[in-house]
Amino acid sequence: MTTSLRQTVRVYGSLLVLVIGFLCGGLTIALFISASWVVETLGLVGFVLYVLTTFLCALLSFMFDLIGNAKEAFA
C-alpha cells in the first residue's frame, strides 16, 4: 500500500511541478515583454514567490526525472 501511494505521489507530484514550471516560464516571457505589468500584477510578495518557485522547479527537475515520472501517469 505504501509503495503504491509513494509511486502515486511521485508521479502526480512530478506533473504538478511540470505544470508550475510551465506557468513560471510564461511569467518569465511576460517579464521580457512588460516587467512593470508582472510586478504590479503579482505584487512584491508574489514576485518573490515566483522567483523562489522558479528556482525550486529548476532544482527539482535536475534532481528527479520529472518527464519520465509524468509519462507514467498516462501509460
mmCIF file of the N, C-alpha and C atoms, coordinates in Angstrom:
data_MODEL
# 
_entry.id   MODEL 
# 
loop_
_atom_site.group_PDB 
_atom_site.id 
_atom_site.type_symbol 
_atom_site.label_atom_id 
_atom_site.label_alt_id 
_atom_site.label_comp_id 
_atom_site.label_asym_id 
_atom_site.label_entity_id 
_atom_site.label_seq_id 
_atom_site.pdbx_PDB_ins_code 
_atom_site.Cartn_x 
_atom_site.Cartn_y 
_atom_site.Cartn_z 
_atom_site.occupancy 
_atom_site.B_iso_or_equiv 
_atom_site.pdbx_formal_charge 
_atom_site.auth_seq_id 
_atom_site.auth_comp_id 
_atom_site.auth_asym_id 
_atom_site.auth_atom_id 
_atom_site.pdbx_PDB_model_num 
ATOM 1   N N  . MET A 1 1  ? 0.820  -1.195 0.000   1.00 0.00 ? 1  MET A N  1 
ATOM 2   C CA . MET A 1 1  ? 0.000  0.000  0.000   1.00 0.00 ? 1  MET A CA 1 
ATOM 3   C C  . MET A 1 1  ? 0.864  1.260  0.000   1.00 0.00 ? 1  MET A C  1 
ATOM 4   N N  . THR A 1 2  ? 1.884  1.298  0.844   1.00 0.00 ? 2  THR A N  1 
ATOM 5   C CA . THR A 1 2  ? 2.719  2.498  0.908   1.00 0.00 ? 2  THR A CA 1 
ATOM 6   C C  . THR A 1 2  ? 3.528  2.676  -0.365  1.00 0.00 ? 2  THR A C  1 
ATOM 7   N N  . THR A 1 3  ? 3.927  1.564  -0.989  1.00 0.00 ? 3  THR A N  1 
ATOM 8   C CA . THR A 1 3  ? 4.676  1.671  -2.237  1.00 0.00 ? 3  THR A CA 1 
ATOM 9   C C  . THR A 1 3  ? 3.796  2.266  -3.325  1.00 0.00 ? 3  THR A C  1 
ATOM 10  N N  . SER A 1 4  ? 2.549  1.833  -3.387  1.00 0.00 ? 4  SER A N  1 
ATOM 11  C CA . SER A 1 4  ? 1.628  2.368  -4.382  1.00 0.00 ? 4  SER A CA 1 
ATOM 12  C C  . SER A 1 4  ? 1.353  3.849  -4.124  1.00 0.00 ? 4  SER A C  1 
ATOM 13  N N  . LEU A 1 5  ? 1.171  4.219  -2.867  1.00 0.00 ? 5  LEU A N  1 
ATOM 14  C CA . LEU A 1 5  ? 0.926  5.613  -2.523  1.00 0.00 ? 5  LEU A CA 1 
ATOM 15  C C  . LEU A 1 5  ? 2.154  6.457  -2.835  1.00 0.00 ? 5  LEU A C  1 
ATOM 16  N N  . ARG A 1 6  ? 3.330  5.951  -2.514  1.00 0.00 ? 6  ARG A N  1 
ATOM 17  C CA . ARG A 1 6  ? 4.567  6.679  -2.780  1.00 0.00 ? 6  ARG A CA 1 
ATOM 18  C C  . ARG A 1 6  ? 4.749  6.894  -4.282  1.00 0.00 ? 6  ARG A C  1 
ATOM 19  N N  . GLN A 1 7  ? 4.442  5.867  -5.073  1.00 0.00 ? 7  GLN A N  1 
ATOM 20  C CA . GLN A 1 7  ? 4.571  5.991  -6.524  1.00 0.00 ? 7  GLN A CA 1 
ATOM 21  C C  . GLN A 1 7  ? 3.542  6.984  -7.070  1.00 0.00 ? 7  GLN A C  1 
ATOM 22  N N  . THR A 1 8  ? 2.332  6.954  -6.544  1.00 0.00 ? 8  THR A N  1 
ATOM 23  C CA . THR A 1 8  ? 1.298  7.892  -6.985  1.00 0.00 ? 8  THR A CA 1 
ATOM 24  C C  . THR A 1 8  ? 1.698  9.327  -6.673  1.00 0.00 ? 8  THR A C  1 
ATOM 25  N N  . VAL A 1 9  ? 2.218  9.561  -5.475  1.00 0.00 ? 9  VAL A N  1 
ATOM 26  C CA . VAL A 1 9  ? 2.667  10.903 -5.096  1.00 0.00 ? 9  VAL A CA 1 
ATOM 27  C C  . VAL A 1 9  ? 3.824  11.337 -5.984  1.00 0.00 ? 9  VAL A C  1 
ATOM 28  N N  . ARG A 1 10 ? 4.742  10.432 -6.292  1.00 0.00 ? 10 ARG A N  1 
ATOM 29  C CA . ARG A 1 10 ? 5.886  10.756 -7.148  1.00 0.00 ? 10 ARG A CA 1 
ATOM 30  C C  . ARG A 1 10 ? 5.426  11.146 -8.539  1.00 0.00 ? 10 ARG A C  1 
ATOM 31  N N  . VAL A 1 11 ? 4.498  10.378 -9.101  1.00 0.00 ? 11 VAL A N  1 
ATOM 32  C CA . VAL A 1 11 ? 4.039  10.624 -10.469 1.00 0.00 ? 11 VAL A CA 1 
ATOM 33  C C  . VAL A 1 11 ? 3.246  11.927 -10.549 1.00 0.00 ? 11 VAL A C  1 
ATOM 34  N N  . TYR A 1 12 ? 2.251  12.087 -9.690  1.00 0.00 ? 12 TYR A N  1 
ATOM 35  C CA . TYR A 1 12 ? 1.414  13.285 -9.775  1.00 0.00 ? 12 TYR A CA 1 
ATOM 36  C C  . TYR A 1 12 ? 2.117  14.520 -9.217  1.00 0.00 ? 12 TYR A C  1 
ATOM 37  N N  . GLY A 1 13 ? 3.051  14.334 -8.315  1.00 0.00 ? 13 GLY A N  1 
ATOM 38  C CA . GLY A 1 13 ? 3.886  15.451 -7.876  1.00 0.00 ? 13 GLY A CA 1 
ATOM 39  C C  . GLY A 1 13 ? 4.759  15.962 -9.003  1.00 0.00 ? 13 GLY A C  1 
ATOM 40  N N  . SER A 1 14 ? 5.264  15.041 -9.821  1.00 0.00 ? 14 SER A N  1 
ATOM 41  C CA . SER A 1 14 ? 6.059  15.439 -10.981 1.00 0.00 ? 14 SER A CA 1 
ATOM 42  C C  . SER A 1 14 ? 5.211  16.209 -11.981 1.00 0.00 ? 14 SER A C  1 
ATOM 43  N N  . LEU A 1 15 ? 3.970  15.767 -12.179 1.00 0.00 ? 15 LEU A N  1 
ATOM 44  C CA . LEU A 1 15 ? 3.062  16.506 -13.067 1.00 0.00 ? 15 LEU A CA 1 
ATOM 45  C C  . LEU A 1 15 ? 2.812  17.918 -12.531 1.00 0.00 ? 15 LEU A C  1 
ATOM 46  N N  . LEU A 1 16 ? 2.613  18.037 -11.235 1.00 0.00 ? 16 LEU A N  1 
ATOM 47  C CA . LEU A 1 16 ? 2.368  19.340 -10.629 1.00 0.00 ? 16 LEU A CA 1 
ATOM 48  C C  . LEU A 1 16 ? 3.569  20.268 -10.803 1.00 0.00 ? 16 LEU A C  1 
ATOM 49  N N  . VAL A 1 17 ? 4.772  19.740 -10.590 1.00 0.00 ? 17 VAL A N  1 
ATOM 50  C CA . VAL A 1 17 ? 5.978  20.555 -10.749 1.00 0.00 ? 17 VAL A CA 1 
ATOM 51  C C  . VAL A 1 17 ? 6.140  20.987 -12.202 1.00 0.00 ? 17 VAL A C  1 
ATOM 52  N N  . LEU A 1 18 ? 5.831  20.106 -13.150 1.00 0.00 ? 18 LEU A N  1 
ATOM 53  C CA . LEU A 1 18 ? 5.932  20.478 -14.560 1.00 0.00 ? 18 LEU A CA 1 
ATOM 54  C C  . LEU A 1 18 ? 4.932  21.568 -14.923 1.00 0.00 ? 18 LEU A C  1 
ATOM 55  N N  . VAL A 1 19 ? 3.712  21.467 -14.426 1.00 0.00 ? 19 VAL A N  1 
ATOM 56  C CA . VAL A 1 19 ? 2.701  22.495 -14.716 1.00 0.00 ? 19 VAL A CA 1 
ATOM 57  C C  . VAL A 1 19 ? 3.113  23.833 -14.107 1.00 0.00 ? 19 VAL A C  1 
ATOM 58  N N  . ILE A 1 20 ? 3.593  23.804 -12.879 1.00 0.00 ? 20 ILE A N  1 
ATOM 59  C CA . ILE A 1 20 ? 4.050  25.041 -12.242 1.00 0.00 ? 20 ILE A CA 1 
ATOM 60  C C  . ILE A 1 20 ? 5.243  25.613 -13.001 1.00 0.00 ? 20 ILE A C  1 
ATOM 61  N N  . GLY A 1 21 ? 6.117  24.739 -13.487 1.00 0.00 ? 21 GLY A N  1 
ATOM 62  C CA . GLY A 1 21 ? 7.254  25.198 -14.288 1.00 0.00 ? 21 GLY A CA 1 
ATOM 63  C C  . GLY A 1 21 ? 6.817  25.881 -15.568 1.00 0.00 ? 21 GLY A C  1 
ATOM 64  N N  . PHE A 1 22 ? 5.786  25.340 -16.226 1.00 0.00 ? 22 PHE A N  1 
ATOM 65  C CA . PHE A 1 22 ? 5.272  25.980 -17.437 1.00 0.00 ? 22 PHE A CA 1 
ATOM 66  C C  . PHE A 1 22 ? 4.657  27.343 -17.123 1.00 0.00 ? 22 PHE A C  1 
ATOM 67  N N  . LEU A 1 23 ? 3.942  27.442 -16.008 1.00 0.00 ? 23 LEU A N  1 
ATOM 68  C CA . LEU A 1 23 ? 3.369  28.733 -15.616 1.00 0.00 ? 23 LEU A CA 1 
ATOM 69  C C  . LEU A 1 23 ? 4.461  29.759 -15.313 1.00 0.00 ? 23 LEU A C  1 
ATOM 70  N N  . CYS A 1 24 ? 5.507  29.318 -14.629 1.00 0.00 ? 24 CYS A N  1 
ATOM 71  C CA . CYS A 1 24 ? 6.623  30.224 -14.345 1.00 0.00 ? 24 CYS A CA 1 
ATOM 72  C C  . CYS A 1 24 ? 7.339  30.619 -15.633 1.00 0.00 ? 24 CYS A C  1 
ATOM 73  N N  . GLY A 1 25 ? 7.414  29.695 -16.577 1.00 0.00 ? 25 GLY A N  1 
ATOM 74  C CA . GLY A 1 25 ? 8.007  30.025 -17.872 1.00 0.00 ? 25 GLY A CA 1 
ATOM 75  C C  . GLY A 1 25 ? 7.202  31.083 -18.599 1.00 0.00 ? 25 GLY A C  1 
ATOM 76  N N  . GLY A 1 26 ? 5.883  30.986 -18.519 1.00 0.00 ? 26 GLY A N  1 
ATOM 77  C CA . GLY A 1 26 ? 5.030  32.008 -19.123 1.00 0.00 ? 26 GLY A CA 1 
ATOM 78  C C  . GLY A 1 26 ? 5.227  33.368 -18.474 1.00 0.00 ? 26 GLY A C  1 
ATOM 79  N N  . LEU A 1 27 ? 5.366  33.382 -17.151 1.00 0.00 ? 27 LEU A N  1 
ATOM 80  C CA . LEU A 1 27 ? 5.626  34.650 -16.465 1.00 0.00 ? 27 LEU A CA 1 
ATOM 81  C C  . LEU A 1 27 ? 7.002  35.203 -16.816 1.00 0.00 ? 27 LEU A C  1 
ATOM 82  N N  . THR A 1 28 ? 7.960  34.322 -17.064 1.00 0.00 ? 28 THR A N  1 
ATOM 83  C CA . THR A 1 28 ? 9.290  34.776 -17.472 1.00 0.00 ? 28 THR A CA 1 
ATOM 84  C C  . THR A 1 28 ? 9.217  35.462 -18.828 1.00 0.00 ? 28 THR A C  1 
ATOM 85  N N  . ILE A 1 29 ? 8.450  34.900 -19.748 1.00 0.00 ? 29 ILE A N  1 
ATOM 86  C CA . ILE A 1 29 ? 8.268  35.540 -21.052 1.00 0.00 ? 29 ILE A CA 1 
ATOM 87  C C  . ILE A 1 29 ? 7.567  36.884 -20.873 1.00 0.00 ? 29 ILE A C  1 
ATOM 88  N N  . ALA A 1 30 ? 6.575  36.933 -19.988 1.00 0.00 ? 30 ALA A N  1 
ATOM 89  C CA . ALA A 1 30 ? 5.874  38.193 -19.728 1.00 0.00 ? 30 ALA A CA 1 
ATOM 90  C C  . ALA A 1 30 ? 6.807  39.239 -19.125 1.00 0.00 ? 30 ALA A C  1 
ATOM 91  N N  . LEU A 1 31 ? 7.797  38.804 -18.344 1.00 0.00 ? 31 LEU A N  1 
ATOM 92  C CA . LEU A 1 31 ? 8.764  39.751 -17.785 1.00 0.00 ? 31 LEU A CA 1 
ATOM 93  C C  . LEU A 1 31 ? 9.552  40.447 -18.878 1.00 0.00 ? 31 LEU A C  1 
ATOM 94  N N  . PHE A 1 32 ? 9.887  39.722 -19.937 1.00 0.00 ? 32 PHE A N  1 
ATOM 95  C CA . PHE A 1 32 ? 10.628 40.334 -21.033 1.00 0.00 ? 32 PHE A CA 1 
ATOM 96  C C  . PHE A 1 32 ? 9.745  41.291 -21.832 1.00 0.00 ? 32 PHE A C  1 
ATOM 97  N N  . ILE A 1 33 ? 8.446  41.051 -21.853 1.00 0.00 ? 33 ILE A N  1 
ATOM 98  C CA . ILE A 1 33 ? 7.533  41.922 -22.596 1.00 0.00 ? 33 ILE A CA 1 
ATOM 99  C C  . ILE A 1 33 ? 7.219  43.179 -21.781 1.00 0.00 ? 33 ILE A C  1 
ATOM 100 N N  . SER A 1 34 ? 6.798  42.997 -20.539 1.00 0.00 ? 34 SER A N  1 
ATOM 101 C CA . SER A 1 34 ? 6.448  44.146 -19.693 1.00 0.00 ? 34 SER A CA 1 
ATOM 102 C C  . SER A 1 34 ? 6.705  43.786 -18.232 1.00 0.00 ? 34 SER A C  1 
ATOM 103 N N  . ALA A 1 35 ? 7.879  44.141 -17.758 1.00 0.00 ? 35 ALA A N  1 
ATOM 104 C CA . ALA A 1 35 ? 8.253  43.812 -16.381 1.00 0.00 ? 35 ALA A CA 1 
ATOM 105 C C  . ALA A 1 35 ? 7.374  44.545 -15.372 1.00 0.00 ? 35 ALA A C  1 
ATOM 106 N N  . SER A 1 36 ? 7.012  45.773 -15.684 1.00 0.00 ? 36 SER A N  1 
ATOM 107 C CA . SER A 1 36 ? 6.199  46.540 -14.732 1.00 0.00 ? 36 SER A CA 1 
ATOM 108 C C  . SER A 1 36 ? 4.815  45.914 -14.558 1.00 0.00 ? 36 SER A C  1 
ATOM 109 N N  . TRP A 1 37 ? 4.241  45.368 -15.638 1.00 0.00 ? 37 TRP A N  1 
ATOM 110 C CA . TRP A 1 37 ? 2.929  44.726 -15.535 1.00 0.00 ? 37 TRP A CA 1 
ATOM 111 C C  . TRP A 1 37 ? 2.994  43.507 -14.620 1.00 0.00 ? 37 TRP A C  1 
ATOM 112 N N  . VAL A 1 38 ? 4.057  42.703 -14.759 1.00 0.00 ? 38 VAL A N  1 
ATOM 113 C CA . VAL A 1 38 ? 4.193  41.497 -13.937 1.00 0.00 ? 38 VAL A CA 1 
ATOM 114 C C  . VAL A 1 38 ? 4.346  41.868 -12.471 1.00 0.00 ? 38 VAL A C  1 
ATOM 115 N N  . VAL A 1 39 ? 5.194  42.854 -12.186 1.00 0.00 ? 39 VAL A N  1 
ATOM 116 C CA . VAL A 1 39 ? 5.414  43.248 -10.793 1.00 0.00 ? 39 VAL A CA 1 
ATOM 117 C C  . VAL A 1 39 ? 4.150  43.872 -10.206 1.00 0.00 ? 39 VAL A C  1 
ATOM 118 N N  . GLU A 1 40 ? 3.432  44.683 -10.990 1.00 0.00 ? 40 GLU A N  1 
ATOM 119 C CA . GLU A 1 40 ? 2.187  45.282 -10.494 1.00 0.00 ? 40 GLU A CA 1 
ATOM 120 C C  . GLU A 1 40 ? 1.112  44.224 -10.278 1.00 0.00 ? 40 GLU A C  1 
ATOM 121 N N  . THR A 1 41 ? 1.062  43.225 -11.158 1.00 0.00 ? 41 THR A N  1 
ATOM 122 C CA . THR A 1 41 ? 0.038  42.189 -11.050 1.00 0.00 ? 41 THR A CA 1 
ATOM 123 C C  . THR A 1 41 ? 0.307  41.263 -9.867  1.00 0.00 ? 41 THR A C  1 
ATOM 124 N N  . LEU A 1 42 ? 1.543  40.820 -9.729  1.00 0.00 ? 42 LEU A N  1 
ATOM 125 C CA . LEU A 1 42 ? 1.881  39.878 -8.665  1.00 0.00 ? 42 LEU A CA 1 
ATOM 126 C C  . LEU A 1 42 ? 2.095  40.560 -7.322  1.00 0.00 ? 42 LEU A C  1 
ATOM 127 N N  . GLY A 1 43 ? 2.550  41.790 -7.329  1.00 0.00 ? 43 GLY A N  1 
ATOM 128 C CA . GLY A 1 43 ? 2.947  42.452 -6.097  1.00 0.00 ? 43 GLY A CA 1 
ATOM 129 C C  . GLY A 1 43 ? 4.343  41.984 -5.710  1.00 0.00 ? 43 GLY A C  1 
ATOM 130 N N  . LEU A 1 44 ? 4.900  42.594 -4.700  1.00 0.00 ? 44 LEU A N  1 
ATOM 131 C CA . LEU A 1 44 ? 6.265  42.255 -4.302  1.00 0.00 ? 44 LEU A CA 1 
ATOM 132 C C  . LEU A 1 44 ? 6.353  40.844 -3.720  1.00 0.00 ? 44 LEU A C  1 
ATOM 133 N N  . VAL A 1 45 ? 5.402  40.486 -2.874  1.00 0.00 ? 45 VAL A N  1 
ATOM 134 C CA . VAL A 1 45 ? 5.410  39.148 -2.265  1.00 0.00 ? 45 VAL A CA 1 
ATOM 135 C C  . VAL A 1 45 ? 5.200  38.083 -3.337  1.00 0.00 ? 45 VAL A C  1 
ATOM 136 N N  . GLY A 1 46 ? 4.270  38.312 -4.246  1.00 0.00 ? 46 GLY A N  1 
ATOM 137 C CA . GLY A 1 46 ? 4.036  37.365 -5.334  1.00 0.00 ? 46 GLY A CA 1 
ATOM 138 C C  . GLY A 1 46 ? 5.239  37.222 -6.231  1.00 0.00 ? 46 GLY A C  1 
ATOM 139 N N  . PHE A 1 47 ? 5.932  38.328 -6.468  1.00 0.00 ? 47 PHE A N  1 
ATOM 140 C CA . PHE A 1 47 ? 7.126  38.271 -7.311  1.00 0.00 ? 47 PHE A CA 1 
ATOM 141 C C  . PHE A 1 47 ? 8.230  37.465 -6.633  1.00 0.00 ? 47 PHE A C  1 
ATOM 142 N N  . VAL A 1 48 ? 8.396  37.643 -5.336  1.00 0.00 ? 48 VAL A N  1 
ATOM 143 C CA . VAL A 1 48 ? 9.395  36.856 -4.597  1.00 0.00 ? 48 VAL A CA 1 
ATOM 144 C C  . VAL A 1 48 ? 9.021  35.378 -4.630  1.00 0.00 ? 48 VAL A C  1 
ATOM 145 N N  . LEU A 1 49 ? 7.738  35.065 -4.443  1.00 0.00 ? 49 LEU A N  1 
ATOM 146 C CA . LEU A 1 49 ? 7.290  33.666 -4.528  1.00 0.00 ? 49 LEU A CA 1 
ATOM 147 C C  . LEU A 1 49 ? 7.522  33.098 -5.927  1.00 0.00 ? 49 LEU A C  1 
ATOM 148 N N  . TYR A 1 50 ? 7.306  33.918 -6.948  1.00 0.00 ? 50 TYR A N  1 
ATOM 149 C CA . TYR A 1 50 ? 7.558  33.496 -8.329  1.00 0.00 ? 50 TYR A CA 1 
ATOM 150 C C  . TYR A 1 50 ? 9.028  33.130 -8.525  1.00 0.00 ? 50 TYR A C  1 
ATOM 151 N N  . VAL A 1 51 ? 9.923  33.980 -8.037  1.00 0.00 ? 51 VAL A N  1 
ATOM 152 C CA . VAL A 1 51 ? 11.360 33.722 -8.193  1.00 0.00 ? 51 VAL A CA 1 
ATOM 153 C C  . VAL A 1 51 ? 11.755 32.456 -7.445  1.00 0.00 ? 51 VAL A C  1 
ATOM 154 N N  . LEU A 1 52 ? 11.289 32.298 -6.209  1.00 0.00 ? 52 LEU A N  1 
ATOM 155 C CA . LEU A 1 52 ? 11.620 31.101 -5.433  1.00 0.00 ? 52 LEU A CA 1 
ATOM 156 C C  . LEU A 1 52 ? 11.045 29.842 -6.074  1.00 0.00 ? 52 LEU A C  1 
ATOM 157 N N  . THR A 1 53 ? 9.821  29.926 -6.591  1.00 0.00 ? 53 THR A N  1 
ATOM 158 C CA . THR A 1 53 ? 9.200  28.774 -7.247  1.00 0.00 ? 53 THR A CA 1 
ATOM 159 C C  . THR A 1 53 ? 9.949  28.388 -8.507  1.00 0.00 ? 53 THR A C  1 
ATOM 160 N N  . THR A 1 54 ? 10.421 29.380 -9.257  1.00 0.00 ? 54 THR A N  1 
ATOM 161 C CA . THR A 1 54 ? 11.189 29.092 -10.467 1.00 0.00 ? 54 THR A CA 1 
ATOM 162 C C  . THR A 1 54 ? 12.468 28.340 -10.123 1.00 0.00 ? 54 THR A C  1 
ATOM 163 N N  . PHE A 1 55 ? 13.178 28.797 -9.093  1.00 0.00 ? 55 PHE A N  1 
ATOM 164 C CA . PHE A 1 55 ? 14.397 28.103 -8.686  1.00 0.00 ? 55 PHE A CA 1 
ATOM 165 C C  . PHE A 1 55 ? 14.095 26.706 -8.151  1.00 0.00 ? 55 PHE A C  1 
ATOM 166 N N  . LEU A 1 56 ? 13.002 26.562 -7.411  1.00 0.00 ? 56 LEU A N  1 
ATOM 167 C CA . LEU A 1 56 ? 12.622 25.257 -6.879  1.00 0.00 ? 56 LEU A CA 1 
ATOM 168 C C  . LEU A 1 56 ? 12.288 24.284 -8.003  1.00 0.00 ? 56 LEU A C  1 
ATOM 169 N N  . CYS A 1 57 ? 11.555 24.739 -9.013  1.00 0.00 ? 57 CYS A N  1 
ATOM 170 C CA . CYS A 1 57 ? 11.223 23.872 -10.155 1.00 0.00 ? 57 CYS A CA 1 
ATOM 171 C C  . CYS A 1 57 ? 12.484 23.449 -10.900 1.00 0.00 ? 57 CYS A C  1 
ATOM 172 N N  . ALA A 1 58 ? 13.413 24.382 -11.068 1.00 0.00 ? 58 ALA A N  1 
ATOM 173 C CA . ALA A 1 58 ? 14.664 24.041 -11.740 1.00 0.00 ? 58 ALA A CA 1 
ATOM 174 C C  . ALA A 1 58 ? 15.454 23.019 -10.929 1.00 0.00 ? 58 ALA A C  1 
ATOM 175 N N  . LEU A 1 59 ? 15.515 23.201 -9.628  1.00 0.00 ? 59 LEU A N  1 
ATOM 176 C CA . LEU A 1 59 ? 16.234 22.267 -8.762  1.00 0.00 ? 59 LEU A CA 1 
ATOM 177 C C  . LEU A 1 59 ? 15.597 20.889 -8.792  1.00 0.00 ? 59 LEU A C  1 
ATOM 178 N N  . LEU A 1 60 ? 14.271 20.824 -8.699  1.00 0.00 ? 60 LEU A N  1 
ATOM 179 C CA . LEU A 1 60 ? 13.582 19.533 -8.723  1.00 0.00 ? 60 LEU A CA 1 
ATOM 180 C C  . LEU A 1 60 ? 13.729 18.839 -10.072 1.00 0.00 ? 60 LEU A C  1 
ATOM 181 N N  . SER A 1 61 ? 13.775 19.610 -11.154 1.00 0.00 ? 61 SER A N  1 
ATOM 182 C CA . SER A 1 61 ? 13.918 18.984 -12.465 1.00 0.00 ? 61 SER A CA 1 
ATOM 183 C C  . SER A 1 61 ? 15.299 18.365 -12.627 1.00 0.00 ? 61 SER A C  1 
ATOM 184 N N  . PHE A 1 62 ? 16.311 18.923 -11.965 1.00 0.00 ? 62 PHE A N  1 
ATOM 185 C CA . PHE A 1 62 ? 17.635 18.319 -12.019 1.00 0.00 ? 62 PHE A CA 1 
ATOM 186 C C  . PHE A 1 62 ? 17.755 17.115 -11.087 1.00 0.00 ? 62 PHE A C  1 
ATOM 187 N N  . MET A 1 63 ? 17.021 17.132 -9.978  1.00 0.00 ? 63 MET A N  1 
ATOM 188 C CA . MET A 1 63 ? 17.122 16.050 -9.007  1.00 0.00 ? 63 MET A CA 1 
ATOM 189 C C  . MET A 1 63 ? 16.335 14.811 -9.413  1.00 0.00 ? 63 MET A C  1 
ATOM 190 N N  . PHE A 1 64 ? 15.210 14.998 -10.079 1.00 0.00 ? 64 PHE A N  1 
ATOM 191 C CA . PHE A 1 64 ? 14.321 13.881 -10.397 1.00 0.00 ? 64 PHE A CA 1 
ATOM 192 C C  . PHE A 1 64 ? 14.018 13.857 -11.886 1.00 0.00 ? 64 PHE A C  1 
ATOM 193 N N  . ASP A 1 65 ? 13.642 12.692 -12.374 1.00 0.00 ? 65 ASP A N  1 
ATOM 194 C CA . ASP A 1 65 ? 13.242 12.531 -13.770 1.00 0.00 ? 65 ASP A CA 1 
ATOM 195 C C  . ASP A 1 65 ? 11.768 12.898 -13.885 1.00 0.00 ? 65 ASP A C  1 
ATOM 196 N N  . LEU A 1 66 ? 11.492 14.190 -13.954 1.00 0.00 ? 66 LEU A N  1 
ATOM 197 C CA . LEU A 1 66 ? 10.106 14.651 -13.924 1.00 0.00 ? 66 LEU A CA 1 
ATOM 198 C C  . LEU A 1 66 ? 9.325  14.207 -15.149 1.00 0.00 ? 66 LEU A C  1 
ATOM 199 N N  . ILE A 1 67 ? 9.922  14.306 -16.314 1.00 0.00 ? 67 ILE A N  1 
ATOM 200 C CA . ILE A 1 67 ? 9.211  13.935 -17.538 1.00 0.00 ? 67 ILE A CA 1 
ATOM 201 C C  . ILE A 1 67 ? 8.957  12.435 -17.570 1.00 0.00 ? 67 ILE A C  1 
ATOM 202 N N  . GLY A 1 68 ? 9.935  11.642 -17.157 1.00 0.00 ? 68 GLY A N  1 
ATOM 203 C CA . GLY A 1 68 ? 9.743  10.195 -17.098 1.00 0.00 ? 68 GLY A CA 1 
ATOM 204 C C  . GLY A 1 68 ? 8.662  9.804  -16.108 1.00 0.00 ? 68 GLY A C  1 
ATOM 205 N N  . ASN A 1 69 ? 8.635  10.486 -14.957 1.00 0.00 ? 69 ASN A N  1 
ATOM 206 C CA . ASN A 1 69 ? 7.594  10.209 -13.966 1.00 0.00 ? 69 ASN A CA 1 
ATOM 207 C C  . ASN A 1 69 ? 6.221  10.618 -14.482 1.00 0.00 ? 69 ASN A C  1 
ATOM 208 N N  . ALA A 1 70 ? 6.148  11.740 -15.179 1.00 0.00 ? 70 ALA A N  1 
ATOM 209 C CA . ALA A 1 70 ? 4.862  12.213 -15.694 1.00 0.00 ? 70 ALA A CA 1 
ATOM 210 C C  . ALA A 1 70 ? 4.328  11.289 -16.786 1.00 0.00 ? 70 ALA A C  1 
ATOM 211 N N  . LYS A 1 71 ? 5.216  10.692 -17.556 1.00 0.00 ? 71 LYS A N  1 
ATOM 212 C CA . LYS A 1 71 ? 4.776  9.758  -18.599 1.00 0.00 ? 71 LYS A CA 1 
ATOM 213 C C  . LYS A 1 71 ? 4.095  8.540  -17.990 1.00 0.00 ? 71 LYS A C  1 
ATOM 214 N N  . GLU A 1 72 ? 4.488  8.169  -16.774 1.00 0.00 ? 72 GLU A N  1 
ATOM 215 C CA . GLU A 1 72 ? 3.867  7.026  -16.104 1.00 0.00 ? 72 GLU A CA 1 
ATOM 216 C C  . GLU A 1 72 ? 2.399  7.287  -15.794 1.00 0.00 ? 72 GLU A C  1 
ATOM 217 N N  . ALA A 1 73 ? 2.012  8.547  -15.643 1.00 0.00 ? 73 ALA A N  1 
ATOM 218 C CA . ALA A 1 73 ? 0.616  8.858  -15.342 1.00 0.00 ? 73 ALA A CA 1 
ATOM 219 C C  . ALA A 1 73 ? -0.288 8.548  -16.524 1.00 0.00 ? 73 ALA A C  1 
ATOM 220 N N  . PHE A 1 74 ? 0.252  8.601  -17.732 1.00 0.00 ? 74 PHE A N  1 
ATOM 221 C CA . PHE A 1 74 ? -0.555 8.376  -18.928 1.00 0.00 ? 74 PHE A CA 1 
ATOM 222 C C  . PHE A 1 74 ? -0.287 7.027  -19.572 1.00 0.00 ? 74 PHE A C  1 
ATOM 223 N N  . ALA A 1 75 ? 0.555  6.221  -18.945 1.00 0.00 ? 75 ALA A N  1 
ATOM 224 C CA . ALA A 1 75 ? 0.883  4.900  -19.515 1.00 0.00 ? 75 ALA A CA 1 
ATOM 225 C C  . ALA A 1 75 ? -0.088 3.840  -19.046 1.00 0.00 ? 75 ALA A C  1 
# 
